[in-house]
């Protein structure tokens, strides 16, 4: 099975932004981040992107729980992978706790560096960002994690280490470019309190 149309479009945007940052004329980008070819993809559900503008255990728990159950509820037999990178132990504990309460026999928790040759019908990519100076690295990780999904994909962007995502305009601008092809939602403690 191939990526859905909207997922492949989002991956193409992320890849283009990555090339703008790092391209040195070599073929390394083609090897690391394979090009998406329009026309070979099925139409499917739109990607859900959750951007946490600040760190909130309650919000992460709530959103992750909803996304995981939504992916599992679409098909009782669907295997879901939770692909993560650069998250704190606290965030990882939230993921493990939610998985243990749900369908743990059909849910895999996997570090992104262990998932590059794997693929699943549905994934939740949980990407921690802790500094605003790793644009190229963050784009590469986002591309590689999201490309593991074949049909359904949810992405959670979690600020770690005290970072507020308003301090990282590059990543916010990237997701504005993805908005026509995904459902981007912003979360913060202030909005949740209202």
Order of alpha helices (4+ residues) and beta strands (2+ residues): alpha-alpha-beta-alpha-beta-alpha-beta-beta-alpha-beta-alpha-beta-alpha
